[in-house]
Amino acid sequence: MARKPKKTTAAEIAVPKTVTVHCGVEGGLMLRSFTMHDDGDGGEPRAIATGVLTLAYGSNPDLDAAFIAAWLNQNADSDVVKNGLVSVLSEGNS
């Protein structure tokens, strides 16, 4: 009788902790990610900065993969992302 293949859980999938990011903007960029928070008084939700990272022009190794993924997601419609001026070059596992 054949064994059933073991199911892989999300926790077992290797997710890179760091990435190398290319910045094609001369002078570099400051990246900020945000989280929306509700106003406790029933007002409009507001964006709170949750992280800041500075990219130098060229290759930027060993950057936090979760931050870069969040930033790219939040800025998918920006010109720097659409035109490839900020892009992930390679993934690490450190």
C-alpha positions as a Markdown table, in Angstrom:
| # | Residue | x | y | z |
|---|---|---|---|---|
| 1 | Met | 0.0 | 0.0 | 0.0 |
| 2 | Ala | 1.4 | 3.4 | -1.0 |
| 3 | Arg | 2.0 | 6.0 | 1.6 |
| 4 | Lys | 0.2 | 9.3 | 1.3 |
| 5 | Pro | 2.6 | 12.2 | 0.6 |
| 6 | Lys | 3.2 | 14.4 | 3.6 |
| 7 | Lys | 1.5 | 17.8 | 3.4 |
| 8 | Thr | 3.7 | 20.8 | 3.8 |
| 9 | Thr | 2.5 | 23.4 | 6.2 |
| 10 | Ala | 3.0 | 27.1 | 5.7 |
| 11 | Ala | 5.4 | 27.2 | 8.6 |
| 12 | Glu | 7.7 | 24.6 | 6.8 |
| 13 | Ile | 8.0 | 26.6 | 3.6 |
| 14 | Ala | 11.3 | 28.5 | 3.5 |
| 15 | Val | 10.6 | 32.2 | 3.4 |
| 16 | Pro | 13.6 | 34.4 | 2.9 |
| 17 | Lys | 14.2 | 36.8 | 5.7 |
| 18 | Thr | 16.4 | 39.1 | 3.7 |
| 19 | Val | 16.5 | 40.3 | 0.1 |
| 20 | Thr | 18.8 | 42.3 | -2.2 |
| 21 | Val | 17.0 | 45.3 | -3.7 |
| 22 | His | 18.1 | 47.4 | -6.6 |
| 23 | Cys | 17.5 | 51.1 | -6.5 |
| 24 | Gly | 17.8 | 52.9 | -9.9 |
| 25 | Val | 17.1 | 56.4 | -8.5 |
| 26 | Glu | 20.2 | 58.5 | -8.3 |
| 27 | Gly | 20.6 | 59.8 | -4.8 |
| 28 | Gly | 18.6 | 56.8 | -3.4 |
| 29 | Leu | 15.2 | 56.7 | -1.8 |
| 30 | Met | 13.6 | 56.7 | 1.6 |
| 31 | Leu | 11.0 | 54.0 | 1.9 |
| 32 | Arg | 8.2 | 54.1 | 4.5 |
| 33 | Ser | 5.5 | 51.6 | 5.1 |
| 34 | Phe | 2.2 | 52.4 | 6.8 |
| 35 | Thr | -0.6 | 50.7 | 8.7 |
| 36 | Met | -4.1 | 52.1 | 8.8 |
| 37 | His | -5.5 | 52.7 | 12.3 |
| 38 | Asp | -9.1 | 53.5 | 13.2 |
| 39 | Asp | -9.7 | 56.7 | 15.2 |
| 40 | Gly | -11.2 | 55.7 | 18.5 |
| 41 | Asp | -13.7 | 58.6 | 18.3 |
| 42 | Gly | -15.3 | 57.4 | 15.1 |
| 43 | Gly | -13.3 | 59.7 | 12.8 |
| 44 | Glu | -11.5 | 58.8 | 9.6 |
| 45 | Pro | -8.8 | 56.1 | 9.8 |
| 46 | Arg | -5.3 | 57.4 | 9.6 |
| 47 | Ala | -2.0 | 56.0 | 8.2 |
| 48 | Ile | 0.7 | 55.4 | 10.8 |
| 49 | Ala | 4.2 | 54.9 | 9.6 |
| 50 | Thr | 5.4 | 51.5 | 10.7 |
| 51 | Gly | 8.8 | 51.3 | 9.2 |
| 52 | Val | 11.5 | 53.4 | 7.4 |
| 53 | Leu | 14.4 | 52.2 | 5.3 |
| 54 | Thr | 16.8 | 54.2 | 3.1 |
| 55 | Leu | 18.0 | 52.7 | -0.2 |
| 56 | Ala | 21.3 | 53.8 | -1.7 |
| 57 | Tyr | 21.6 | 54.0 | -5.5 |
| 58 | Gly | 22.5 | 50.5 | -6.9 |
| 59 | Ser | 22.4 | 47.2 | -5.0 |
| 60 | Asn | 21.2 | 47.1 | -1.4 |
| 61 | Pro | 21.8 | 43.6 | 0.2 |
| 62 | Asp | 20.4 | 42.1 | 3.3 |
| 63 | Leu | 17.2 | 44.1 | 3.6 |
| 64 | Asp | 14.2 | 42.8 | 5.6 |
| 65 | Ala | 12.1 | 40.8 | 3.2 |
| 66 | Ala | 8.8 | 41.5 | 5.0 |
| 67 | Phe | 9.3 | 45.2 | 4.9 |
| 68 | Ile | 10.2 | 45.2 | 1.2 |
| 69 | Ala | 7.2 | 43.1 | 0.4 |
| 70 | Ala | 4.9 | 45.4 | 2.3 |
| 71 | Trp | 6.4 | 48.5 | 0.7 |
| 72 | Leu | 6.2 | 47.1 | -2.8 |
| 73 | Asn | 2.5 | 46.1 | -2.2 |
| 74 | Gln | 1.6 | 49.5 | -0.8 |
| 75 | Asn | 3.4 | 51.3 | -3.7 |
| 76 | Ala | 2.5 | 49.0 | -6.7 |
| 77 | Asp | 1.0 | 51.9 | -8.6 |
| 78 | Ser | 4.0 | 54.3 | -8.1 |
| 79 | Asp | 6.2 | 55.2 | -11.0 |
| 80 | Val | 9.4 | 53.8 | -9.3 |
| 81 | Val | 7.8 | 50.4 | -9.0 |
| 82 | Lys | 6.1 | 50.3 | -12.4 |
| 83 | Asn | 9.3 | 51.4 | -14.2 |
| 84 | Gly | 11.5 | 49.0 | -12.3 |
| 85 | Leu | 13.5 | 51.6 | -10.5 |
| 86 | Val | 13.0 | 49.6 | -7.2 |
| 87 | Ser | 13.1 | 45.9 | -7.6 |
| 88 | Val | 14.1 | 42.7 | -5.8 |
| 89 | Leu | 17.3 | 41.3 | -7.3 |
| 90 | Ser | 17.7 | 38.1 | -5.2 |
| 91 | Glu | 16.4 | 36.4 | -2.0 |
| 92 | Gly | 18.5 | 35.4 | 0.9 |
| 93 | Asn | 17.8 | 33.0 | 3.7 |
| 94 | Ser | 19.7 | 34.6 | 6.6 |
